[in-house]
Amino acid sequence: MDLGIANRTAIVAGGSRGCGRGIVEALAAEGTRVLFTGRNADAVNATQAEVRSNGGQVTGLVADMTTRDGVTEIMDAARAAYGDPDILIVNAPNAFPKRSGHLRGFENCADEDYLETFDNHVLSVVRLTRAVLPAMKARQWGRLLNIGTIAFKTPHQEDPMPATDVRIAVAPLQRILAHEYGRWGITANIIATGPFESELSRDYLASIPEIKTPEWYLRMLPVGRWGQPIEMGWLAAFLCSDRAAFLTGEVIRLDGGYTKSLF
């Protein structure tokens, strides 16, 4: 299927590793020009080299999407490389605050943990979206996509409160954007991710060996395996395509059947 996004321009904020890299690879395979970011220079350089070796038009940038200066740097680099973006995908950094790490329980979470999580997962989306909307409106076409979590639909009781409580604010934000900007051909959606093979997932599992193990996850997954980053990429590419123009304001689970709730 031709997704109709060849020669479109995309920003993938958080695209150097794991599912973010899978998204970069899938978009590049469709002929999209991609400016992607990461905070680890080695990972950024490795992903850029690999995707370019396969014929993709990509530019990697070491930048921090969670700061105002970082957002300005990302936008300047995207415009310099390919022009104003048609597509914005935000794959925000680790949901666990630096101070508390993987500590569990409400009493272990300070104000600073909530504020850090809000900066990382909500304000980063707000600032980047604000920066890309004018050009999307002018072109009468745009795709806004956030990479979220299945905790949006089924909160993880064993995770730190900010990881669940704060990140969900992106869901009503994307729904509001879908309603407000749909008249300009702009869609806004969320992929709620489940267990995927990634460095972040391995770190997460190592932090809770007494609660969840790889074997426990496999028993919970009807498909019998973890997801692969490129599978995230394929769904993201579709949601950002011409073929998904009527799909907006949705939180779409991609979890191998892990979540048992109906909606």
PyMOL commands that set and color helices and strands:
alter all, ss='L'
color gray80, all
select helices_A, chain A and resi 18-29+41-53+68-81+106-108+111-139+150-152+161-165+167-184+199-207+214-220+229-239+242-244
alter helices_A, ss='H'
color red, helices_A
select strands_A, chain A and resi 9-13+33-38+58-62+87-90+142-149+186-193+251-254
alter strands_A, ss='S'
color yellow, strands_A
deselect
rebuild
show_as cartoon
